[in-house]
Amino acid sequence: MTQVTTARVSTQDRNRFLGFAFATLAMATLAFPLKAQDDVITSHGISPFGNLNLPADYTHLPYVNDQAPKGGEISTWAPGSFDSMNPYSTKGRAGALSSVMYERLMDSTSDELDALYGWVAESLTEPPRFYRRVVGSNIKLLFQRHSRLHRSSPLLHGG
């Protein structure tokens, strides 16, 4: 008759093994999305919840009259006071609508609040959703060639 002996595994050895297995699995999971960088998405906008409503060559928003008269002035009021029209100043209080003169790189529309379309940016490239979820967001913008700063100097861009 053969005698069977059983070996007891200590809790410390088991924890070491589980730690090693978890570290190996984590490294394999993080290394996988790095291969997915070849799957870069190029688009005129970004939407985290589905497809974009507007095509890449849209000329105006669907709810805007493109034949409306241009020019004029706007008058508005806001409660409170201000002592600076610089919205980025650390001293004082900025006036209401003091940042309205600054252009955004991307902006949303009134009928599609989750999407962002290129305003100054002609297109954007982004990694696949799985890569963004694991590693983080890394979006590159390509500026429109005719974009100018407020003093008519061109925006700097590569290419």
Stockholm file with secondary structure:
# STOCKHOLM 1.0

chainA/1-159         MTQVTTARVSTQDRNRFLGFAFATLAMATLAFPLKAQDDVITSHGISPFGNLNLPADYTHLPYVNDQAPKGGEISTWAPGSFDSMNPYSTKGRAGALSSVMYERLMDSTSDELDALYGWVAESLTEPPRFYRRVVGSNIKLLFQRHSRLHRSSPLLHGG
#=GR chainA/1-159 SS CCCCCCCCCCHHHHHHHHHHHHHHHHHHHHHHHHHGGGSCEEESEECTTSCCSSCTTCCSCTTSCTTSCCCCCCCCCCSSCCSBSCTTCSSSCBCTTTTTTSCCSEEEETTEEEEEEESSEEEEEECCHHHHHHTCCCCEEEECTTCBCTTSCBCCCCC
#=GC SS_cons         CCCCCCCCCCHHHHHHHHHHHHHHHHHHHHHHHHHGGGSCEEESEECTTSCCSSCTTCCSCTTSCTTSCCCCCCCCCCSSCCSBSCTTCSSSCBCTTTTTTSCCSEEEETTEEEEEEESSEEEEEECCHHHHHHTCCCCEEEECTTCBCTTSCBCCCCC
//
